[in-house]
């Protein structure tokens, strides 16, 4: 079913320069950058998109499709972006210059070991990579060999970072208790395509998982057993829609959930949910990305295909900015060391629909 590989993969670093100028998000349709940065809570943005190779050739990172962004929780200067087909880019100076550290891979997500300065994980649909030397070399520590199963999410235990979790679109949850050296099948959701797994940062024995269909589950024993917490959500808000995001808030048992058509919040572990008021209606919201300041629930950000939204009062009022044409905001990341700093990644929506995928297609 799945196997660990012990081989090491080494990628050479080049010297690359990212040139960014202050700008709004509204740009022309040609050569739209893939990554933006804000230092004022999303009020204004700078494009970080010109790359210079070792030979001095300049290349604008306008064709990358950004899927994930991770800021090192110990050092804001270290930023990583994962892409659809161009692998991982790293910055050691908060986005001013970038190096491609994994080429030619679809990167589903990135995660840090909170206790080790140079340990980073990069998840692809079929493999989990690990570096222990600040991205100089990478090991494959999990290899999914089933043709019809893909890895979709990973999480690191915040208090015991030797414990790792990986979820699949086949409903599996794998666990490692030795930083990825060995793995076991911990749990399997029948007929469920998992999209995310989270470890509660207040109590790491509590995990959350969400499916593509919008079902949300909670475990109180490190993933050995699970119960649904979305029954009350769909009782009070019957319209079920495609999953877009699930994040923890700054209080225990508090979550915010994004479907394609709305934002929902629980402050009691899912016993009750409330719908946040949005400027758009259910029919035209089409949420693509979500981020909430983990230290201040009042700061909420999301994107639709054409617009970036921000609220500083918990969703009571919203400010909007247009996104570049032909691109949609795919991921928003907040610097946990300085919440005024945001990164926004862009992707190209599917030609078949307004979204990255049609409702009949897989999330990927």
Buried (B, 14 or more C-beta within 10 A) or exposed (E): EBEBEEEEEEBEEBEBEBBBEEEBBEBEEEBBBBBBBBBEBBEBBBBBBBBBEEEEEEEBBBEBBBBBBBBBEEEBEBBBBBBBEBBBBBBBEBBBBBBBBBEEBBBBBBBBBBBEEEBBBBBBBBBBBBBBEBBEBBBBBBBBEEEEBBBBBBBBBBEEBBBBBBBBBBBBBBBBBEBBEEBEEBBEBEEBBBBBBBBBBEEBBBBBBBBBBBBBBBBBEBBEEBEEBBEBBBEEBEEBBBBBBBBBBBEBBBBBBBBBBBBBBBBBBBEEBBBBEBEBEBEEBBBBBBBBBBEBBEBBBBBBBBBBBBBBEBBEEBEEBEBBEBBBBBBBBBBBEEBBBBBBBBBBBEEEBBBBBEEEEEBB
